[in-house]
Amino acid sequence: MAGVKKGKEMIDKELLDILACPKCKGDLKLKEERLICLNCRKYYLIKDGIPIMLIDEARDLEEDFKGN
């Protein structure tokens, strides 16, 4: 099974290709242990290899990285 590995987490490439942001339907990019939507500037955490794709669980890129 081909996949993209980050640490112990793994997202299958085929799954990554079909996933879309639940808020804006934009493409998602894998970075570390999160899926990032550059369109609406939200990201979704990956826990135990499972992307948490709930809009209520989405986090703002700007809010979390302001001080960096």
C-alpha positions in Angstrom: 0.0 0.0 0.0 1.7 3.2 -1.2 1.4 6.1 1.2 2.9 9.4 2.4 4.6 8.9 5.7 5.2 11.6 8.4 6.6 10.1 11.6 4.4 7.2 12.6 1.4 8.6 10.7 0.5 7.5 7.2 -2.0 8.8 4.7 -2.6 6.7 1.6 -1.7 8.7 -1.5 -5.0 7.6 -3.2 -6.9 8.9 -0.2 -5.0 12.2 -0.1 -5.8 12.7 -3.8 -9.6 12.5 -3.2 -9.8 14.3 0.1 -11.1 17.9 -0.1 -11.6 20.6 2.6 -15.0 20.1 4.1 -15.4 23.8 4.5 -14.5 25.2 1.0 -13.9 21.9 -1.0 -10.4 23.1 -1.8 -7.4 20.8 -2.3 -5.5 19.6 0.9 -1.7 19.4 1.3 -0.1 17.1 3.8 2.4 18.8 6.2 3.7 17.2 9.3 0.6 15.7 11.0 -2.0 17.9 9.5 -3.9 18.5 6.3 -3.8 22.1 5.2 -6.2 24.0 2.9 -4.5 27.0 1.4 -7.8 28.2 0.0 -9.6 28.9 3.2 -6.5 28.9 5.5 -7.7 26.1 7.7 -6.0 22.8 8.8 -7.2 19.5 10.1 -5.2 17.3 12.4 -4.3 13.7 11.8 -4.7 11.5 14.9 -3.5 7.9 14.8 -3.4 8.0 11.0 -7.0 9.3 10.7 -7.6 12.8 9.4 -10.2 14.6 11.6 -12.2 16.3 8.8 -14.8 18.0 10.9 -15.4 21.7 10.3 -15.8 22.3 14.0 -12.3 20.8 14.6 -10.6 22.9 11.9 -8.0 25.3 13.0 -7.0 28.6 11.5 -3.5 28.8 10.1 -3.1 32.5 11.0 -4.3 32.1 14.6 -2.0 29.2 15.4 1.1 30.6 13.7 0.9 34.4 14.6 3.9 34.5 16.9 6.2 32.5 14.6 
